[in-house]
Amino acid sequence: MVENDIFKALADPTRRGIFERLAAGRMNASALREGLTISQSAMSQHLAVLRQAGLVREERQGRYVNYEVDPRGLFVMARWLAKYRAYWPERIDALKTLLKDMDP
């Protein structure tokens, strides 16, 4: 599971929507498709990309498959973002200074 795979998977708006739905709780593919205008095979492909990126995991219960967010993928994203956390306060302080200097 690599950051590139995660961000590539989430670059697609449909997959982001699916991921956001799963963040609310476990669902099967039929429930995930409600309100979307995509086919069952398209949903399967989107879920496969999310699974391969480590963002979603599946659990089979008989003939049903439920999907949920995989916390390991979230950890990878959080670790990547943490590298840049120190950058923002510094940049915001610089912006504040710039805006003060622009005041008449």
N, C-alpha and C positions, 0 to 999 in steps of 0.2 A: 504494500500500500504506500503510494508515493503522493506527495502534495500535488504534482502535476495531474495525476489521475483523478484526484478529488476535485480540483478546480475545473478540469475539463468536463467531468461528469455534471457539475453544477452550473456550467456555462449555458446549458440548454434550459430555457425557461420551463418547459414541461417537466423536466427532471427536478428542477428546483421546487416546483409546485408539488410534485409527488413527495419529495423529501420533507417539505413543510407539513404536508398532511400526515406523514408518518411521525413527525415530531410530536403530534398531538396524541399519538397512540398507535398500537398495532392494528393493522387492517389487512384484508385480503385484496387481491387484484380487482375484484368486482367492485368493492367499496371504493377503492382508489380511483376507479374509472368514472364514478358518478360525477356528472357535471362536466366531464371532459369529452371532447369530440375526437377521441382516438380509439383505434381498434384494440382488440384484446392482444393481438400479436405485437402491436406497437407498445402497449403497456408492458408486455413481457420483455421487449428489447430494452426499454427504459429501465426497468427493474434490474435487468442483467448488468447494465452499465453501472448502476448505483451499487450493486453487489460487488462487482469486480473492483470498484474503487474503494470498497471497504466502508461505504456509508450506510448500507442496508444489509440486514441479514434476514434469512427466511427460516421459518419453522413449519415443518409439515405435521399436520394432524389428520391422519387418514388421507382422504383425497383432497383435503383443503390445505392451502399454503397461506400462512400469515407472514406479513412483512413488518419489520420494525427498524428503527434507527439503530445502527451499530455504534456504540459509544467509542469503540477504537478509532473509527474514522473521525469522530468529533475531536478526539484527543490529538490526532495528527494535525487537524486544522488549527486547534488551539495552540499547539506547540509552534506552528509556523507563524501564526499571528503574534505570539509572544515576542518573537525576534524584533518586531517593529513597534512594540508597545512604548519603548523609551523614546522613539522618534517623535511621536505626536505631541507630548507636552512641550518639547523644545520648539516645534514648529508653531504651536499655538501661541507661545510666548513671543516668538518673533513676529507673528501676525499682529498681536496686541500692540507691540512696540511700533510697528509700521503704521497701524491705524491711529495711534496717539500722535505720531509725528505728522500725520496728514491733517489732523484737526486744525482749523484756522486759529 
